[in-house]
């Protein structure tokens, strides 16, 4: 019984720490000005999810160097007769 109680409280402790870590993480897009986000999306060609993958310093360098995205992954949807 003691072991089950210990495991139960230990699990709750780990779960609460994981939630706190996620709450403390801020997304890159939250650290940028609206004007910078607009430039990154419209001029550079990044998506919101791509913006969140880079550190703020790198994104500022992309803006300052007038960078352009030259490659993108386009998904193709293939349907056959069984998928209408």
Buried (B, 14 or more C-beta within 10 A) or exposed (E): EEEEEEEEEEEEEEEEEEEEEEEEEEEBBEEBEEEBBEBBBEBBBBEEEBBEEBEEEEBBEBBEEEBEEEEEEEEEEEEEEEEE
